Amino acid sequence: MASQGLVYDGCNFFRQRLVLSTLSGKRVKIKNIRSRDDEPGLRDFEASFIRLLDKVTNGSRIEINQTGTVLFYQPGLLYGGSIEHECNPQRSIGYYLEALLLLAPFMKTPLQATLKGVTNDPTDPTVDLLKLTSIPLMKKFGIDGEGLDLKVVKRGMAPGGGGEIVFKCPVRRTIKPVQLTDPGKIKRIRGIAYSVRVSPQMGNRIVESARSVLNQFLPDIYIYTDHMKGTHSGKSPGFGLTLVAETLSGTFLSAEMSSTPQGKGDPVLPENIGKNCAKLLLDEIYRGGCVDSSNQSLALLLMTLGQPDVSKVLLGPLSPYTIEFLRHIRDFFQIMFKIEVQKPLEDERKGGDKTLMTCVGVGYSNINKTLK
């Protein structure tokens, strides 16, 4: 067991295991990857993810058996630098970018990653969502400065893709502990209604229907329309909406929806996307917390890697993905969180149960960073 490092079964939570393995330096073996499927082994998008990890590290050892059902991964040093990666269109760029957000601050040299593929699809977090919520969250942990940037160069909808984004991130030797326990009241809502290879009117229809729901609660609402034309519009038609609510204490809560790819499922009207996305945002606000559900694992990882001091973050109900992430953090870093469930007071209508997560950081130091 010691020579093999950690051993896992099945293809679930594939990214979590490889990312935490890379940060902790512990080897990992994943076996029985879809071994009972008609098409066993790794999927193309997972192979693409492994290639991306190989590009940002130096000296990683990756072994996959012939059927693709067993993967052995020995992480190398996180190198960073300037990379380009063609993401597999089965999953959107958000699938790959989420992992890079976790790894980028701990590289040897600042990362500049150009990722190409699908920027917006209904399954993964879109690039817009990560830009509007994950980047501000990283700044709270001391990962900031001019070097932190995420730009959508071309927008590509599923299934054709053709999008392109540039993500830049500075390196940090240490992560500072945080105390995020007061979500604050909502002060404004911002959003982006995007449309590519369809009439620009689609964006306006989405905005109107979203406002019809949100204006009942708040006057300060501004939703930009983003209509990319020509070479910047990717290969497939589509439209969607990303909404972000900002609170007085600087918390960002988000929701998003995008149209279903051609040939998959029933077509969706822009009015339905606007209304349903607005309701999803209200649902997220009801769940509350200082971090929205799509960024829970990012916050928990940065708390784990912080200085040996107490970090506290108030979250809404934990998502199943986050619960599994906590188990993996225990495996790789031997860190256990103290979890307190806070019930809302009876006379206050403050939404559902909140979860207060507390831990002492492992004092992770970026050994890859070059000395100045």
C-alpha positions in Angstrom: 0.0 0.0 0.0 2.8 2.4 0.9 4.6 1.9 -2.4 1.4 2.5 -4.3 0.3 5.6 -2.4 -3.5 6.0 -2.2 -5.7 3.5 -4.1 -9.2 4.4 -5.3 -11.9 2.5 -7.1 -14.0 3.8 -10.0 -14.0 7.0 -12.1 -16.0 9.3 -9.8 -14.3 12.4 -8.5 -11.4 11.8 -10.9 -10.2 15.5 -10.9 -10.3 15.8 -7.1 -8.0 12.9 -6.7 -5.5 14.0 -9.3 -5.4 17.6 -8.2 -5.0 16.7 -4.5 -2.3 14.2 -5.4 -0.4 16.9 -7.3 -0.6 19.3 -4.4 0.3 16.8 -1.7 2.9 15.0 -3.7 1.3 11.6 -2.9 1.0 8.9 -5.5 -2.4 7.7 -6.5 -3.7 4.6 -8.2 -7.3 4.6 -9.6 -8.5 1.1 -10.7 -11.8 -0.3 -12.1 -12.4 2.8 -14.2 -15.8 1.9 -15.8 -14.6 -1.7 -15.9 -18.2 -3.0 -16.3 -19.2 -0.6 -19.1 -19.6 -1.6 -22.7 -16.8 0.9 -23.4 -14.5 0.5 -20.4 -11.7 2.8 -19.3 -11.0 6.5 -19.4 -13.1 8.8 -21.6 -11.5 11.2 -24.0 -12.1 14.3 -21.8 -10.4 12.5 -18.9 -7.4 11.7 -21.1 -7.3 15.4 -22.1 -7.4 16.4 -18.4 -4.4 14.1 -17.7 -2.5 15.8 -20.7 -3.3 19.2 -19.2 -1.8 18.1 -15.8 1.2 16.8 -17.6 1.7 20.3 -19.3 1.7 22.2 -16.0 3.9 19.8 -14.1 7.5 18.7 -14.6 8.5 15.1 -14.1 5.0 13.5 -13.5 4.8 9.8 -14.1 1.6 8.6 -15.7 0.8 5.0 -16.4 -2.4 3.7 -17.9 -3.1 0.0 -18.7 -4.1 -1.2 -22.2 -7.9 -1.1 -21.5 -7.7 2.3 -19.7 -9.3 0.9 -16.6 -6.2 1.5 -14.3 -4.4 4.7 -13.9 -1.2 5.2 -11.8 -0.2 8.9 -11.3 3.0 10.1 -9.6 3.0 13.9 -9.5 5.9 15.9 -10.5 6.7 19.6 -9.6 4.1 22.2 -10.6 6.0 24.2 -13.2 3.4 26.6 -14.7 4.6 29.0 -17.4 2.8 29.6 -20.7 0.7 26.7 -21.9 -1.9 26.1 -24.6 -4.4 23.3 -24.4 -7.1 22.1 -26.7 -9.9 20.9 -24.3 -12.0 17.9 -25.4 -15.5 19.2 -26.4 -17.3 16.5 -24.4 -16.8 18.8 -21.4 -16.6 22.6 -21.3 -13.4 24.6 -20.5 -14.9 25.1 -17.0 -14.2 21.4 -16.2 -10.4 21.9 -16.8 -10.3 25.5 -15.5 -11.8 24.5 -12.1 -8.7 22.3 -11.5 -6.3 25.0 -12.7 -7.8 27.5 -10.3 -6.8 25.0 -7.5 -3.3 24.5 -8.8 -2.2 27.8 -10.3 -1.1 29.7 -7.1 1.4 26.9 -6.3 3.4 26.8 -9.5 7.0 27.6 -9.9 6.4 30.4 -12.4 3.2 32.4 -13.0 0.7 30.5 -15.1 -0.6 31.8 -18.4 -3.0 29.2 -19.9 -4.8 29.5 -23.2 -7.6 26.9 -23.2 -9.7 26.2 -26.4 -13.0 24.4 -26.6 -16.5 24.8 -25.3 -16.8 27.9 -23.1 -20.5 27.5 -22.2 -22.5 24.3 -21.8 -25.3 23.2 -19.4 -23.2 20.7 -17.4 -20.1 22.4 -16.2 -19.5 25.8 -14.6 -19.1 28.3 -17.5 -16.0 30.5 -17.8 -18.2 33.6 -17.0 -19.3 32.1 -13.7 -15.7 31.2 -12.6 -14.6 34.7 -13.6 -17.3 36.4 -11.6 -17.2 34.2 -8.4 -13.9 32.2 -8.2 -11.5 35.1 -8.9 -13.0 37.4 -6.2 -12.9 34.4 -3.7 -9.2 33.7 -4.5 -8.4 37.4 -3.7 -9.8 37.0 -0.2 -7.1 34.4 0.4 -4.3 36.7 -0.7 -4.1 35.5 -4.3 -4.4 38.8 -6.1 -2.6 41.5 -8.0 -2.5 42.4 -11.6 -1.4 39.0 -12.7 -4.8 37.4 -11.8 -7.1 37.6 -14.8 -9.5 35.5 -16.8 -10.5 36.7 -20.3 -13.0 35.2 -22.8 -11.4 35.8 -26.2 -13.9 33.7 -28.3 -17.1 32.2 -27.1 -17.9 28.6 -28.1 -21.1 26.8 -27.3 -21.6 23.0 -27.1 -21.3 20.7 -29.0 -19.0 22.4 -31.6 -16.9 24.5 -29.3 -14.4 26.9 -31.0 -14.1 29.1 -27.9 -10.9 30.4 -26.4 -10.0 31.8 -23.0 -6.8 33.1 -21.4 -6.3 32.5 -17.6 -3.4 34.2 -15.8 -2.5 33.6 -12.2 0.4 34.8 -10.0 2.2 32.4 -7.7 2.1 32.7 -3.9 4.4 31.1 -1.3 1.8 30.9 1.3 -2.0 31.3 1.6 -3.4 33.5 4.4 -6.2 32.3 6.7 -9.6 33.8 6.5 -12.7 34.4 8.6 -15.7 34.6 6.3 -18.7 34.3 8.6 -21.0 37.2 7.7 -22.6 36.8 4.3 -24.2 40.3 4.5 -27.3 41.5 2.7 -27.7 41.5 -1.1 -26.8 45.0 -2.6 -26.8 44.4 -6.3 -27.2 41.8 -9.1 -25.1 41.7 -12.2 -25.2 39.3 -15.1 -24.2 38.5 -18.6 -26.7 37.3 -21.2 -24.7 35.8 -24.1 -25.7 34.7 -27.5 -23.7 33.3 -30.4 -24.7 32.4 -34.0 -28.3 33.4 -33.2 -30.2 36.7 -33.4 -28.9 39.4 -31.0 -32.5 39.8 -29.9 -32.2 36.5 -27.9 -30.0 38.3 -25.3 -32.5 41.1 -24.9 -35.4 38.6 -24.4 -33.3 36.8 -21.7 -32.6 40.0 -19.9 -36.3 41.1 -19.9 -37.6 37.8 -18.5 -34.8 37.7 -15.8 -35.6 41.3 -14.7 -39.3 40.5 -14.5 -38.5 38.1 -11.6 -35.6 40.0 -9.9 -37.1 43.5 -10.0 -39.6 42.4 -7.5 -36.8 42.2 -4.9 -34.1 44.7 -5.8 -33.8 47.8 -8.0 -30.0 47.6 -8.6 -29.9 45.1 -11.4 -27.7 45.3 -14.5 -27.4 42.5 -17.0 -25.0 43.0 -19.9 -25.7 41.5 -23.3 -22.7 39.9 -25.0 -23.2 39.0 -28.6 -20.1 37.7 -30.3 -20.0 37.7 -34.1 -17.8 36.2 -36.8 -14.7 34.3 -35.8 -15.3 35.1 -32.1 -18.6 33.2 -32.1 -17.4 29.5 -32.2 -18.9 26.8 -34.2 -22.3 26.1 -32.6 -25.4 28.4 -32.0 -26.6 28.9 -28.5 -27.4 31.4 -25.7 -27.5 31.6 -22.0 -27.4 33.7 -18.8 -25.0 34.0 -15.9 -26.2 35.9 -12.8 -24.2 37.0 -9.8 -25.6 38.6 -6.6 -23.1 40.7 -4.6 -23.6 41.4 -0.8 -22.5 44.3 1.3 -19.7 42.2 2.8 -18.3 41.2 -0.6 -19.8 37.7 -1.0 -20.7 36.6 -4.5 -23.6 34.1 -5.1 -24.2 32.9 -8.6 -26.5 30.9 -10.9 -26.5 30.2 -14.6 -28.3 28.4 -17.4 -27.5 27.9 -21.0 -29.5 26.5 -24.0 -29.3 22.7 -24.7 -26.9 21.8 -27.6 -28.5 21.1 -31.0 -30.0 17.6 -31.2 -29.9 17.0 -27.4 -33.2 17.4 -25.5 -36.0 19.8 -26.2 -35.1 23.3 -27.4 -35.4 26.0 -24.7 -37.0 29.5 -25.1 -34.8 32.5 -24.1 -37.7 33.6 -21.8 -37.6 30.4 -19.9 -33.8 30.6 -19.5 -34.2 34.1 -18.0 -36.9 33.3 -15.6 -35.5 29.9 -14.5 -32.0 31.3 -14.0 -33.4 34.2 -11.9 -35.2 31.6 -9.7 -32.0 29.5 -9.4 -30.2 32.6 -8.2 -33.0 33.3 -5.6 -32.6 29.6 -4.5 -28.8 30.1 -4.1 -29.4 33.3 -2.1 -31.8 31.3 0.1 -29.2 28.7 0.7 -26.8 31.5 1.5 -23.4 31.3 3.1 -20.3 33.3 2.2 -19.4 31.1 -0.7 -21.8 29.8 -3.4 -22.2 26.1 -4.0 -20.1 26.0 -7.1 -17.0 27.3 -5.2 -17.3 25.4 -1.9 -14.4 23.0 -2.8 -12.1 25.9 -3.8 -12.7 27.7 -0.5 -12.2 24.5 1.5 -8.9 23.7 -0.3 -7.5 27.2 0.3 -8.5 26.9 3.9 -6.7 23.6 4.2 -3.5 24.9 2.6 -3.5 28.1 4.7 -1.0 29.1 7.4 -1.2 27.1 10.7 -4.0 29.3 12.0 -7.8 29.0 12.3 -9.9 29.6 9.2 -13.6 29.8 9.3 -16.0 30.0 6.4 -19.8 29.9 6.5 -21.3 27.8 3.7 -24.9 26.9 2.7 -25.8 23.2 2.7 -22.8 21.1 1.5 -23.2 19.7 -2.0 -22.5 15.9 -2.5 -19.3 16.9 -4.5 -18.1 19.0 -1.6 -18.7 16.2 0.9 -16.6 13.8 -1.2 -13.9 16.6 -1.5 -13.7 16.7 2.4 -13.1 13.0 2.5 -10.3 13.4 -0.1 -8.7 16.3 1.9 -8.6 14.0 4.9 -6.9 11.3 2.8 -4.3 13.5 1.2 -3.6 16.1 3.9 -4.9 14.5 7.2 -7.0 17.6 7.8 -10.4 17.2 9.5 -12.9 20.1 9.5 -15.1 21.0 12.4 -18.6 21.2 11.0 -21.3 23.1 12.8 -24.8 23.3 11.4 -26.5 26.6 12.2 -30.3 26.7 12.2 -32.0 30.0 11.1 -33.6 31.9 14.0 -37.4 31.5 14.1 -38.1 35.3 13.9 -35.7 35.7 11.0 -36.4 34.5 7.5 -32.8 33.9 6.6 -33.1 30.8 4.4 -32.0 27.2 5.1 -29.5 25.7 7.4 -25.9 27.1 7.2 -22.7 25.1 7.7 -19.8 26.7 9.6 -16.6 25.1 8.5 -13.5 25.5 10.7 -10.0 24.1 10.3 -6.4 24.8 11.0 -4.3 25.1 7.9 -1.5 22.7 7.2 0.9 25.6 6.6 1.5 24.6 3.0 4.5 26.3 1.5 5.0 26.6 -2.2 8.3 24.7 -2.6 8.1 25.1 -6.4 8.3 28.9 -6.3 11.7 30.3 -7.2 13.4 32.4 -4.7 13.6 36.1 -5.5 
